[in-house]
Amino acid sequence: MRALAHPARMAIIDALATGQTGTATQFAQVVGLSPSATSYHLRALAKYGLVEEAPSRGDGRERVWQRARSGLRFEAGPNEPPEVWEAGRLLVDAVLARDEAQARQWMESADSDDPEWHQAARITKIHLLVTAEELEKLNEAVDELLKPYSFMRRLNPPEGARSVVVNYRAFPIDRLASGDHPQ
């Protein structure tokens, strides 16, 4: 989790999630670092199985990277040591900061986007009253609803398709609102 909680590494993972492959030099332009610093981050991501080398695009001298075939999902159980929970908090903080920055960036330019895309975009919040089992089922249903549209599965998107990010969060708030914070 700590390996991913770095802004440059998250930017690389985001680029790879859109189906891109590339070299450290190409990803350096995405993350705003030198190719050698970017190469260091790519190797760190590879160490934890988050990226892997892609087939060479030419003479084999360049190192091309791609997203690892497994998805990203981090879960910490109640019996995990405190350092695992702290690493999880750092990752969540980094992801939330990145997601908020992306949403604000979109809002700053939304008025100049095509009206149909402005109308289709949405930021919403809905309060639900569910059991833990119902929330699990809801999460699974949302995952299944989104899967067919992912870059990894949609190999021939229709004309006019654009890259879209969907942030989905589902967590209980009643204990948080009452001040009864979990330990």
Secondary structure, DSSP 8 states (H G I E B T S, - for coil): -TTT-SHHHHHHHHHHHTT--B-HHHHHHHHTS-HHHHHHHHHHHHHTTSEEE---SSSS-S--EEE-SS-------TTS-HHHHHHHHHHHHHHHHHHHHHHHHHHHHGGGS-HHHHHH-----------HHHHHHHHHHHHHHHGGGSTTT-SS--TT-------------HHHHHT----
